[in-house]
Amino acid sequence: MDVPIIASDVPVYAHPGDAGADLVAAEAVRLEPGARALVGTGVRIALPDGHVAFVVPRSGLAAKHGITVVNSPGTIDAGYRGEIKVILLNTDREHAHDIAVGDRIAQIIVMPVPRARFVPVEELPDSVRGDGGFGSTGYQKDGVLA
């Protein structure tokens, strides 16, 4: 699929078969411990109708430095034409982290998305899980803490 793009650094897939293409910082930012920042990528895209892009964290950045994307996944709708910006959070309690221009800060995943038609009903069909709330499936497997 072709996605029209305006960017000085076009997102690239690091390896064949990767789901996410790397987004890089278009500005330098220092993230103090516990701080968050909105970081520009300089990327603007025009997704085809019926598609969405998700901005997700890079696992290496999260594992090595505690840097994550606050609203992960960030959702980019097909009609959005503004710059893609990433809300980064430094979860490290002791160390600041410097983001330089050109650093890979997140990944973008483009996917088809069906349009749902919401149909009001009086009752929902039964399911195995039922209407149990958050955590209703428990945290034990075969009597052992999972």
C-alpha atoms as an extended CHARMM CRD file, in Angstrom:
* protein
*
       146  EXT
         1         1  MET       CA              0.0000000000        0.0000000000        0.0000000000  PROA      1               0.0000000000
         2         2  ASP       CA              1.2850000000        3.4590000000       -0.8390000000  PROA      2               0.0000000000
         3         3  VAL       CA              0.9970000000        6.0910000000        1.8970000000  PROA      3               0.0000000000
         4         4  PRO       CA              1.6690000000        9.6780000000        0.7770000000  PROA      4               0.0000000000
         5         5  ILE       CA              4.1120000000       11.2320000000        3.2270000000  PROA      5               0.0000000000
         6         6  ILE       CA              5.8550000000       14.5110000000        3.9570000000  PROA      6               0.0000000000
         7         7  ALA       CA              8.9800000000       13.8620000000        6.0380000000  PROA      7               0.0000000000
         8         8  SER       CA             12.6570000000       14.6180000000        6.0960000000  PROA      8               0.0000000000
         9         9  ASP       CA             13.1830000000       11.1210000000        7.5670000000  PROA      9               0.0000000000
        10        10  VAL       CA             10.7160000000        8.6100000000        6.1240000000  PROA      10              0.0000000000
        11        11  PRO       CA              9.8030000000        5.7940000000        8.5530000000  PROA      11              0.0000000000
        12        12  VAL       CA             11.6580000000        2.5900000000        7.6920000000  PROA      12              0.0000000000
        13        13  TYR       CA             11.2490000000       -1.0310000000        8.6770000000  PROA      13              0.0000000000
        14        14  ALA       CA             14.4200000000       -2.2820000000       10.3720000000  PROA      14              0.0000000000
        15        15  HSD       CA             13.9660000000       -5.8890000000        9.2300000000  PROA      15              0.0000000000
        16        16  PRO       CA             11.9120000000       -7.7870000000        6.6480000000  PROA      16              0.0000000000
        17        17  GLY       CA              8.6430000000       -8.8750000000        8.2160000000  PROA      17              0.0000000000
        18        18  ASP       CA              8.6000000000       -6.1220000000       10.8740000000  PROA      18              0.0000000000
        19        19  ALA       CA              5.1220000000       -4.8180000000       11.6920000000  PROA      19              0.0000000000
        20        20  GLY       CA              6.3060000000       -1.3940000000       12.8140000000  PROA      20              0.0000000000
        21        21  ALA       CA              8.4080000000        1.1850000000       10.9780000000  PROA      21              0.0000000000
        22        22  ASP       CA             10.6550000000        3.4220000000       13.0710000000  PROA      22              0.0000000000
        23        23  LEU       CA              9.7290000000        7.0380000000       13.7330000000  PROA      23              0.0000000000
        24        24  VAL       CA             12.5970000000        9.3810000000       14.5960000000  PROA      24              0.0000000000
        25        25  ALA       CA             12.7400000000       12.5860000000       16.6230000000  PROA      25              0.0000000000
        26        26  ALA       CA             12.7850000000       15.8380000000       14.6740000000  PROA      26              0.0000000000
        27        27  GLU       CA             13.8130000000       17.7550000000       17.7940000000  PROA      27              0.0000000000
        28        28  ALA       CA             16.1360000000       17.2720000000       20.7530000000  PROA      28              0.0000000000
        29        29  VAL       CA             14.4950000000       16.7030000000       24.1350000000  PROA      29              0.0000000000
        30        30  ARG       CA             15.7720000000       15.9240000000       27.6180000000  PROA      30              0.0000000000
        31        31  LEU       CA             13.4250000000       13.7080000000       29.5980000000  PROA      31              0.0000000000
        32        32  GLU       CA             14.0290000000       14.0810000000       33.3120000000  PROA      32              0.0000000000
        33        33  PRO       CA             13.0340000000       11.1810000000       35.5930000000  PROA      33              0.0000000000
        34        34  GLY       CA              9.2460000000       10.8330000000       35.5700000000  PROA      34              0.0000000000
        35        35  ALA       CA              8.8520000000       13.5820000000       32.9390000000  PROA      35              0.0000000000
        36        36  ARG       CA              6.9280000000       13.4040000000       29.6870000000  PROA      36              0.0000000000
        37        37  ALA       CA              7.2930000000       15.3940000000       26.4840000000  PROA      37              0.0000000000
        38        38  LEU       CA              5.5130000000       15.7810000000       23.1780000000  PROA      38              0.0000000000
        39        39  VAL       CA              8.1890000000       15.0560000000       20.5730000000  PROA      39              0.0000000000
        40        40  GLY       CA              7.7450000000       15.9900000000       16.9240000000  PROA      40              0.0000000000
        41        41  THR       CA              8.7220000000       13.5630000000       14.1690000000  PROA      41              0.0000000000
        42        42  GLY       CA              8.3760000000       15.8860000000       11.1890000000  PROA      42              0.0000000000
        43        43  VAL       CA              6.1700000000       13.2280000000        9.5810000000  PROA      43              0.0000000000
        44        44  ARG       CA              2.7870000000       13.9320000000        8.0020000000  PROA      44              0.0000000000
        45        45  ILE       CA              0.8910000000       11.1750000000        6.2090000000  PROA      45              0.0000000000
        46        46  ALA       CA             -2.3200000000       10.6450000000        4.2630000000  PROA      46              0.0000000000
        47        47  LEU       CA             -3.6890000000        7.2230000000        5.1160000000  PROA      47              0.0000000000
        48        48  PRO       CA             -6.2090000000        5.7060000000        2.7420000000  PROA      48              0.0000000000
        49        49  ASP       CA             -9.7880000000        5.4630000000        4.0220000000  PROA      49              0.0000000000
        50        50  GLY       CA            -10.3360000000        2.2400000000        5.9320000000  PROA      50              0.0000000000
        51        51  HSD       CA             -6.8540000000        2.3490000000        7.4920000000  PROA      51              0.0000000000
        52        52  VAL       CA             -5.3990000000        3.5050000000       10.7930000000  PROA      52              0.0000000000
        53        53  ALA       CA             -1.8620000000        4.0010000000       12.0420000000  PROA      53              0.0000000000
        54        54  PHE       CA             -0.8630000000        3.1850000000       15.5990000000  PROA      54              0.0000000000
        55        55  VAL       CA              2.1560000000        4.7590000000       17.2980000000  PROA      55              0.0000000000
        56        56  VAL       CA              3.7030000000        2.3020000000       19.7610000000  PROA      56              0.0000000000
        57        57  PRO       CA              6.8200000000        2.1930000000       21.9650000000  PROA      57              0.0000000000
        58        58  ARG       CA             10.1390000000        0.7360000000       20.8770000000  PROA      58              0.0000000000
        59        59  SER       CA             10.8980000000       -2.2410000000       23.1080000000  PROA      59              0.0000000000
        60        60  GLY       CA             14.6450000000       -1.5530000000       23.3110000000  PROA      60              0.0000000000
        61        61  LEU       CA             14.1210000000        2.0470000000       24.3980000000  PROA      61              0.0000000000
        62        62  ALA       CA             11.6570000000        0.8780000000       27.0480000000  PROA      62              0.0000000000
        63        63  ALA       CA             13.8080000000       -1.9830000000       28.3270000000  PROA      63              0.0000000000
        64        64  LYS       CA             17.1430000000       -0.1300000000       28.3760000000  PROA      64              0.0000000000
        65        65  HSD       CA             16.0300000000        3.3690000000       29.4080000000  PROA      65              0.0000000000
        66        66  GLY       CA             12.4350000000        3.1530000000       30.6760000000  PROA      66              0.0000000000
        67        67  ILE       CA             11.1390000000        5.3410000000       27.8340000000  PROA      67              0.0000000000
        68        68  THR       CA              7.5990000000        4.5660000000       26.7180000000  PROA      68              0.0000000000
        69        69  VAL       CA              4.7170000000        6.1140000000       24.7970000000  PROA      69              0.0000000000
        70        70  VAL       CA              2.1130000000        7.4530000000       27.2280000000  PROA      70              0.0000000000
        71        71  ASN       CA             -1.0280000000        6.9440000000       25.1400000000  PROA      71              0.0000000000
        72        72  SER       CA              0.0730000000        3.7230000000       23.5290000000  PROA      72              0.0000000000
        73        73  PRO       CA             -1.1210000000        3.0130000000       21.0500000000  PROA      73              0.0000000000
        74        74  GLY       CA             -1.4840000000        6.5290000000       19.7370000000  PROA      74              0.0000000000
        75        75  THR       CA             -4.1500000000        6.4800000000       17.0500000000  PROA      75              0.0000000000
        76        76  ILE       CA             -3.7700000000        8.2810000000       13.7270000000  PROA      76              0.0000000000
        77        77  ASP       CA             -7.0290000000        8.3940000000       11.7990000000  PROA      77              0.0000000000
        78        78  ALA       CA             -7.1690000000        8.3580000000        8.0030000000  PROA      78              0.0000000000
        79        79  GLY       CA             -8.3490000000       11.9730000000        7.8940000000  PROA      79              0.0000000000
        80        80  TYR       CA             -5.5400000000       13.3990000000       10.0680000000  PROA      80              0.0000000000
        81        81  ARG       CA             -2.9830000000       15.4520000000        8.1460000000  PROA      81              0.0000000000
        82        82  GLY       CA             -0.9840000000       17.1190000000       10.9270000000  PROA      82              0.0000000000
        83        83  GLU       CA              2.4950000000       16.2340000000       12.1480000000  PROA      83              0.0000000000
        84        84  ILE       CA              2.7630000000       12.9430000000       13.9870000000  PROA      84              0.0000000000
        85        85  LYS       CA              3.9900000000       13.7050000000       17.4930000000  PROA      85              0.0000000000
        86        86  VAL       CA              4.8570000000       11.1580000000       20.1510000000  PROA      86              0.0000000000
        87        87  ILE       CA              4.1460000000       11.5950000000       23.8600000000  PROA      87              0.0000000000
        88        88  LEU       CA              7.2010000000       10.0590000000       25.5140000000  PROA      88              0.0000000000
        89        89  LEU       CA              7.4620000000        9.2790000000       29.2340000000  PROA      89              0.0000000000
        90        90  ASN       CA             10.6350000000        8.5550000000       31.1840000000  PROA      90              0.0000000000
        91        91  THR       CA              9.6390000000        5.9170000000       33.7390000000  PROA      91              0.0000000000
        92        92  ASP       CA             13.1560000000        5.7600000000       35.2030000000  PROA      92              0.0000000000
        93        93  ARG       CA             13.1010000000        7.2340000000       38.7120000000  PROA      93              0.0000000000
        94        94  GLU       CA             16.7720000000        8.2010000000       38.7920000000  PROA      94              0.0000000000
        95        95  HSD       CA             18.1630000000        8.9230000000       35.3380000000  PROA      95              0.0000000000
        96        96  ALA       CA             17.3060000000       11.5350000000       32.7360000000  PROA      96              0.0000000000
        97        97  HSD       CA             17.3490000000       10.4960000000       29.0780000000  PROA      97              0.0000000000
        98        98  ASP       CA             18.3850000000       12.6750000000       26.1630000000  PROA      98              0.0000000000
        99        99  ILE       CA             16.6300000000       12.3250000000       22.8150000000  PROA      99              0.0000000000
       100       100  ALA       CA             18.6600000000       13.6760000000       19.8870000000  PROA      100             0.0000000000
       101       101  VAL       CA             17.4020000000       14.6410000000       16.4540000000  PROA      101             0.0000000000
       102       102  GLY       CA             17.3090000000       11.4500000000       14.3970000000  PROA      102             0.0000000000
       103       103  ASP       CA             16.9420000000        9.0680000000       17.3760000000  PROA      103             0.0000000000
       104       104  ARG       CA             14.3870000000        6.3100000000       16.8600000000  PROA      104             0.0000000000
       105       105  ILE       CA             11.6670000000        7.0630000000       19.4080000000  PROA      105             0.0000000000
       106       106  ALA       CA              8.6270000000        4.9780000000       18.4420000000  PROA      106             0.0000000000
       107       107  GLN       CA              7.1760000000        2.7460000000       15.7610000000  PROA      107             0.0000000000
       108       108  ILE       CA              4.2260000000        3.2680000000       13.4520000000  PROA      108             0.0000000000
       109       109  ILE       CA              1.9960000000        0.3610000000       12.4750000000  PROA      109             0.0000000000
       110       110  VAL       CA             -0.4550000000        0.8050000000        9.5860000000  PROA      110             0.0000000000
       111       111  MET       CA             -3.4630000000       -1.4920000000        9.5090000000  PROA      111             0.0000000000
       112       112  PRO       CA             -6.7950000000       -1.8840000000        7.7680000000  PROA      112             0.0000000000
       113       113  VAL       CA             -9.6840000000       -1.2050000000       10.1040000000  PROA      113             0.0000000000
       114       114  PRO       CA            -13.2830000000       -2.2040000000        9.4650000000  PROA      114             0.0000000000
       115       115  ARG       CA            -16.0090000000        0.3290000000       10.1060000000  PROA      115             0.0000000000
       116       116  ALA       CA            -18.2830000000       -0.9480000000       12.8970000000  PROA      116             0.0000000000
       117       117  ARG       CA            -22.0250000000       -0.5550000000       12.7920000000  PROA      117             0.0000000000
       118       118  PHE       CA            -23.3520000000       -0.2470000000       16.3410000000  PROA      118             0.0000000000
       119       119  VAL       CA            -26.7480000000       -1.9340000000       16.6640000000  PROA      119             0.0000000000
       120       120  PRO       CA            -28.8110000000       -1.1750000000       19.7990000000  PROA      120             0.0000000000
       121       121  VAL       CA            -30.2650000000       -4.3200000000       21.4060000000  PROA      121             0.0000000000
       122       122  GLU       CA            -32.1020000000       -5.1050000000       24.6360000000  PROA      122             0.0000000000
       123       123  GLU       CA            -29.7430000000       -7.9140000000       25.6120000000  PROA      123             0.0000000000
       124       124  LEU       CA            -26.3100000000       -9.1900000000       24.6010000000  PROA      124             0.0000000000
       125       125  PRO       CA            -25.6820000000      -12.8370000000       23.6900000000  PROA      125             0.0000000000
       126       126  ASP       CA            -24.0190000000      -15.0010000000       26.3490000000  PROA      126             0.0000000000
       127       127  SER       CA            -20.2910000000      -15.7090000000       26.2740000000  PROA      127             0.0000000000
       128       128  VAL       CA            -17.8990000000      -17.8790000000       28.2530000000  PROA      128             0.0000000000
       129       129  ARG       CA            -16.5740000000      -14.8570000000       30.1320000000  PROA      129             0.0000000000
       130       130  GLY       CA            -19.9340000000      -13.1890000000       30.6110000000  PROA      130             0.0000000000
       131       131  ASP       CA            -20.1450000000       -9.7240000000       32.1080000000  PROA      131             0.0000000000
       132       132  GLY       CA            -17.2510000000      -10.1340000000       34.5590000000  PROA      132             0.0000000000
       133       133  GLY       CA            -15.3140000000       -6.9390000000       35.0510000000  PROA      133             0.0000000000
       134       134  PHE       CA            -11.6200000000       -6.1620000000       34.9810000000  PROA      134             0.0000000000
       135       135  GLY       CA             -9.6190000000       -9.0340000000       36.4360000000  PROA      135             0.0000000000
       136       136  SER       CA            -12.5980000000      -11.3880000000       36.3390000000  PROA      136             0.0000000000
       137       137  THR       CA            -10.4990000000      -14.1510000000       34.7690000000  PROA      137             0.0000000000
       138       138  GLY       CA             -8.3500000000      -14.2240000000       37.8940000000  PROA      138             0.0000000000
       139       139  TYR       CA             -4.6080000000      -14.4270000000       38.3480000000  PROA      139             0.0000000000
       140       140  GLN       CA             -4.1120000000      -18.0890000000       39.1350000000  PROA      140             0.0000000000
       141       141  LYS       CA             -3.5640000000      -20.9920000000       36.7980000000  PROA      141             0.0000000000
       142       142  ASP       CA             -4.3050000000      -24.4530000000       38.1810000000  PROA      142             0.0000000000
       143       143  GLY       CA             -4.2370000000      -23.0560000000       41.7290000000  PROA      143             0.0000000000
       144       144  VAL       CA             -0.7610000000      -21.5520000000       41.2340000000  PROA      144             0.0000000000
       145       145  LEU       CA             -0.1560000000      -17.8150000000       41.0930000000  PROA      145             0.0000000000
       146       146  ALA       CA              0.3980000000      -16.8560000000       37.4660000000  PROA      146             0.0000000000
